[in-house]
Amino acid sequence: MEEILEKVKKIQEKFSPFITIAEKVEFGKGKLSGIAISVKDNICTKGMRTTAGSKILENYVPPFDASVVEKCKREGAFIIGKTAMDEFGFGTFSTNCAFSIPKNPYDLKRSCGGSSGGAACLAAVADFPHIAIAESTGGSISCPASFCGVVGLTPTYGRVSRWGLIDYANSLDKIGCISKTVEDVALLLSVIAGPDEFDSTVLNLPKEDFTRYLIEDVKNVRIGVPKEYFEVDEKIAKIVWDGIKILESNGANYGEISLPSTKYALYSYYIIAMAEASTNLAKFCGMRYGLELELKGNFDEYFSKVRGIGFGEEAKRRIILGTFARMAGFRDAYYLKALKVRTKIIQEFKQAFKKFDVLIAPTMPIVAPKFEEIEKLEPIEQYMMDVLTVAPNLAGIPHISIPCGFLNGLPVGMHIIANHFQEGKALRVAYTFEKVKR
Amino acid sequence: MKVKIGLEIHVHINTKSKLFCSCPTNYENAEPNELTCPICLGFPGSKPKVNKKVIDSALMVAKALNCEIARETFFSRKNYFYPDMAKNFQITQYEIPLAKNGFLEINEKKIRIRRVHVEEDPAKLIHVGGDITSAKYVLVDYNRSGIPLLEIVTEPDFESTKEVREFLSKLVSILEHLEIYDASREAALRVDANISIEGGEKVELKNITGFANVEKALNYEIVRQQNLKKMGLVVERETRHFDSQTKSTVSLRKKEFEEDYGYIFEPDLTKIEISENWLKEIEKKMPELPDMKIRRFVEIYGISEREAKIIVYTGKAFADFFEECSKLYKNFGNVAKWMVVDLLKCLNWNKISIKESKVTPRSFVELLELIDSGKITQRTAKEIIKEFVATGKSPKEIVKEKGLSVLREDEKLKEIVEKVVKENKKVVEDYLKGNEKALNFLIGLALKKSKMKADPKKARELILKIIQ
């Protein structure tokens, strides 16, 4: 037990993936016995500080566990700590964290990706059994998995209960897993997925053992290659194509497909996400929990001051933009329009999955950037980084990012995307690729 | 001047648990903030969960108000910042309410119901050291946060406060019969009113609590607006608050524009499909509504419409009491008469409902039988009612204890009468001279001496016998 905490201390010193580290470690019995589970800091852990990466929750200790945390505890896991993230999920590089900013294990001057940066970082460097619980709204599991060279699984929306997840955008948030191997993420998903009476949006599907999809066989698997997704750096495109070819040589076949609505996905995503986020963040006003100040002035003055101090710049930006998109006169043109675009994107995917079992594309258009490069980016340039991950996230379809190669010593991720409820197909392809790519 | 009034009525739905969590709703007996959980406190990570019984109740009301019921309904977030908001948005219904386009008839006029929907109540604010405009600070009690509310919005069809009063009486009676509304609960009914005169600007009166205050507030406001007009001034479009101490309306804020609540659909809740089966189940569960009950009482029990109305509108428990009594005793008119006047008077005076009192149908019927058999006088009966409302003792017991039996052929009465006559020779003379009133005086004395137990008729008889 002490060993693990020692290792964790060293990891934290070098890479800073944690916001909070557990004070003690308790071993239990079950499917996750002996496995350290790290939890992204926007998921509530009873008695353990949960900040969502924000100053406004700097000292917040939840009075209840998120459903996923409860489920892990019941299966004998121990919670090793809370991992660093962009405040409330607002970011692609985990640089919007009010506490630690995790550093890329392949180059300490580079970002781990985001917003689940801490989770992916720890998954990459942990030298003890560990699986990370992470969360994705627009790609926050896939992006850091890609940048850190680990496996990131984002399940179908509604697979995993969001009870205890501090909301970014309720219709987009999904809890998922990051680890070194496909087997690990399949195991953890089996534990955390399933019906839950506290979340009305959870599907009423029976519990499943996702490890049964870990079969090394892709014969006759039909891979769709969406051409819009390959308009990236040609070196990255080539690395992913090489991966597809490996799968082909193992019996899969591929075909090109066009998803024309892809170019609208980013805008639709950000409008919906920000609109929902602006309502979700309204509850933080210096009452009942979180940052509080001296009670002075009227309510408006008080809560404005608390929020002014507690929220980071990106949070403020998204609240303002999200509120604007919902205002009378703009609501139809922005929020409602974005919802319609979303429906179109879902329909396009549905059509694609009539012809193909999975779609494969690069996860990110770039490899991990340097912190100094990120500082120079305009907000909109940052948002553009999500261009490949937002569409599957909007549609709520499951996707896995798996390491596929290196560019200049930095990991490149391959995105395997499947239809709603078809995690099994994606897992099988990912597992096979993991085995055969050597 | 012509008056136009529209109402927005908020009623607490009487379910055991709140609308979006399983916290209990009996806030009267609880310490502040005792009936709370992460959901109704708006803790980060919490999510709402719909209490189906609330929808059942809402559907019953929608049916009773003759509304069109939606096939699919959604919840929305209404976003604004206020200290009584646990999440700084209220989960309500905006785009697609549960029901719409209904009506309620009052005296041959149809008041149109624009919509009926479900929403959560915010917390309770306690203004310390003043009221909403003058308090030093505010305390927040979240016991009320998340209580299920029914919002009923009417078209501005009211043309007088009398119509408003009739409408509210009827509505409250319906809600009470559906067992959705409990009049004894504090703040269970709140009314917002929109009022304008002669096509002028609309003034909104917010959060008037309780029936009686609605009429007062409206009357005051009508006069205020009329006065402004008479002086040639313009009525401004604004929101006002009714001060129940001064019985006047006070300006809260000027309404230059409609508040923009930035509605989105509540993404943590899925749509509610209202199937034919569900509606059929609701129909089966619908209890008898007040109008039907009034008609039935008139037809089957033969009581007057006036009495039937009073019995039914007093409350379902009162109406049930009538029916229970009518099972045991067949002079229904008598039951009605005694309930509507003396029993009701007594309950009101003690400020309790029939349920809270100790009277039972059996004891009430016993009383009526005692009167019928002549064992007690009407006056005595009234005294007995006062007693058994408070103690629940049976009338026979009370009569025995207090010795209230009618004095008729009793020796005692003869004694009393003889005494009265002896002690009031002058009055007797007056009577013999032709003064009728003198006789009444003597009877009165006798009654008094008998502690009101004497039968006046018998006393008169005896007195005359002795005198002549």
Interface residues (C-beta under 8 A of the other chain):
Chain A: I43 C44 T50 A52 L57 Y60 P62 P63 F64 A66 R162 W163 G164 L165 I166 D167 A169 N170 S171 E197 F198 D199 S200 T201 A275 E276 S278 T279 A282 K283 F284 C285 M287 R288 Y289 G290 L295 F299 D300 F303 T323 R326 M327 A328 R331 Y335
Chain B: P38 L41 G42 F43 P44 G45 S46 K47 P48 K49 V50 R77 N79 F81 Y82 P83 A86 K87 N88 F89 Y137 V138 V140 E258 D260 G262 Y263 I264 P267 D268 L269 T270
